[in-house]
């Protein structure tokens, strides 16, 4: 009788336990690394008016830069630099890379301004996102990416012009301040290595 009771208790325990697939689905995602940019929880809006958070890009290697839409000189070069990296990749590598440009000028860069640049530059919506967040979010992201900036009296910005490579977990892997359509060879090698990593 004792064996029968133990067997019944074991069967009831198994019946009450969730199936492995259900347990996996219910388990929270693994914690982000402490140095991940994806720990920033600010709300962003993209060029199509969709809201998102940086952590929504988890799982994809990304190039990230900061710009503003009314910039006439350096910011277009930042876009050209990211395009140069894209063009140096194979189609398979290119498909796995995301590009995120975040505005330094949330007061003026609304969705329409982002969309205008997006359309004029003929950016691919499968890979490119132009985004805005509030001023506090701009400051936090700039700090994480090592971007220094300040607003000038004429409405322009002095800012670090850099492409920053984030791994799938949002950690900074590499950066370059060499701008132009021909990518920095060391930075390109880091992008390719990140895309090849499992």
C-alpha positions in Angstrom: 0.0 0.0 0.0 2.9 2.4 0.8 4.4 1.8 -2.7 1.0 2.4 -4.3 0.6 5.7 -2.4 4.1 6.8 -3.5 3.4 5.9 -7.1 0.1 7.8 -7.1 1.8 10.9 -5.5 4.6 10.8 -8.2 2.0 10.5 -11.0 0.0 13.5 -9.6 3.2 15.5 -9.3 4.0 14.8 -12.9 0.5 15.7 -14.0 0.7 19.0 -12.1 4.1 20.0 -13.6 4.0 22.1 -16.7 5.1 20.6 -20.0 8.7 21.6 -20.9 7.5 23.7 -23.8 5.0 25.5 -21.7 7.6 26.1 -19.0 10.0 27.5 -21.5 7.4 29.8 -22.9 6.5 31.0 -19.4 10.1 31.6 -18.4 11.3 35.2 -18.6 14.0 36.1 -21.1 17.5 35.9 -19.8 18.7 39.0 -18.0 20.5 41.6 -20.1 24.2 42.0 -19.5 25.1 44.9 -17.1 26.8 46.8 -19.9 24.0 46.5 -22.4 22.5 49.6 -24.0 19.3 47.7 -24.1 18.9 48.3 -20.3 17.8 51.8 -21.2 14.0 51.7 -20.9 13.1 54.9 -22.7 10.3 55.0 -25.2 11.3 55.6 -28.8 9.3 56.4 -32.0 10.5 55.5 -35.4 10.0 57.1 -38.8 6.6 55.4 -39.3 5.3 56.5 -35.9 5.7 53.1 -34.3 6.8 53.0 -30.6 9.6 50.7 -29.4 12.3 50.3 -26.9 16.0 49.6 -27.6 15.7 46.1 -26.2 13.2 45.3 -29.0 16.4 45.0 -31.1 17.8 42.2 -28.9 19.0 39.3 -31.0 20.2 41.4 -33.9 23.6 43.0 -34.5 23.2 46.8 -34.9 25.0 49.8 -36.1 23.9 52.8 -34.0 24.6 56.5 -34.5 23.2 59.8 -33.3 22.3 62.5 -35.8 19.7 65.2 -36.4 17.6 65.7 -39.5 18.4 69.4 -40.1 22.1 68.7 -40.2 23.5 69.5 -43.6 27.1 68.3 -43.4 28.2 65.6 -41.0 25.0 63.7 -40.4 24.5 62.8 -44.1 28.1 61.5 -43.9 27.0 59.3 -41.0 24.3 57.8 -43.2 26.8 57.3 -46.0 29.2 55.6 -43.7 26.5 53.1 -42.5 25.6 52.5 -46.1 29.2 51.9 -46.9 29.4 49.2 -44.3 26.2 47.7 -45.7 27.6 47.6 -49.2 30.8 45.9 -48.1 28.8 43.0 -46.6 27.4 40.0 -48.4 23.6 39.9 -48.9 23.3 37.3 -46.2 25.3 39.4 -43.7 23.4 42.6 -44.7 20.1 40.9 -43.9 21.3 40.2 -40.4 22.4 43.8 -39.7 20.2 46.5 -38.3 21.0 50.2 -38.5 19.5 52.6 -35.9 20.0 56.4 -36.0 18.6 58.3 -33.0 18.0 62.0 -33.2 19.9 64.4 -30.9 17.1 67.0 -31.5 13.8 65.7 -30.1 12.3 69.2 -30.1 12.4 69.5 -33.9 12.8 65.9 -35.1 9.2 64.7 -35.1 8.0 61.6 -37.1 7.5 63.7 -40.2 11.1 65.0 -40.1 12.5 61.5 -39.6 10.3 60.1 -42.5 11.5 62.9 -44.8 15.1 61.9 -44.3 14.3 58.2 -44.5 12.5 58.7 -47.8 15.1 61.1 -49.3 17.9 58.7 -48.5 15.9 55.7 -49.8 16.6 53.6 -46.7 15.5 50.0 -46.4 12.8 49.6 -43.8 13.8 46.0 -43.2 17.1 47.2 -41.8 17.0 50.9 -41.1 15.3 52.8 -38.3 15.4 56.5 -37.7 14.1 57.3 -34.3 13.5 59.9 -31.7 13.1 59.9 -27.9 12.7 62.6 -25.3 15.7 64.7 -24.2 16.5 62.5 -21.1 16.6 59.4 -23.3 19.0 61.2 -25.7 21.3 62.0 -22.9 21.3 58.5 -21.6 21.9 56.9 -24.9 24.6 59.4 -25.8 26.4 58.5 -22.5 26.3 54.8 -23.2 27.5 55.2 -26.8 30.2 57.7 -25.9 28.7 60.5 -28.0 29.3 64.1 -26.8 26.9 66.8 -28.0 25.8 70.3 -27.3 23.1 72.5 -28.8 24.4 75.7 -30.4 22.6 79.1 -30.4 21.7 78.8 -34.1 19.9 75.5 -33.6 22.7 73.3 -34.9 24.6 70.7 -32.7 28.2 70.0 -32.1 28.4 66.3 -31.7 30.6 63.2 -31.9 30.2 61.6 -35.3 30.5 57.9 -34.8 29.1 54.6 -35.8 28.9 52.2 -32.9 28.6 48.4 -33.3 26.3 46.7 -30.8 26.2 42.9 -30.4 23.0 40.9 -30.2 22.8 41.7 -26.4 23.3 45.5 -26.9 26.9 45.6 -25.8 29.3 48.0 -27.5 31.8 45.9 -29.5 33.5 48.6 -31.7 33.2 52.2 -32.9 34.6 54.3 -35.6 34.7 58.0 -36.2 36.1 57.6 -39.7 33.3 58.7 -42.0 32.7 58.2 -45.7 31.4 55.6 -48.1 34.5 53.5 -47.8 34.3 51.8 -44.4 37.0 51.8 -41.8 38.7 48.3 -42.4 39.0 47.5 -38.6 35.4 48.5 -38.0 34.2 46.5 -41.0 36.1 43.4 -39.7 34.4 43.8 -36.3 31.0 44.0 -38.0 31.7 40.8 -40.0 32.9 39.0 -36.8 29.8 40.1 -34.9 27.5 38.9 -37.7 29.4 35.5 -37.8 29.2 34.9 -34.1 26.5 32.5 -32.9 
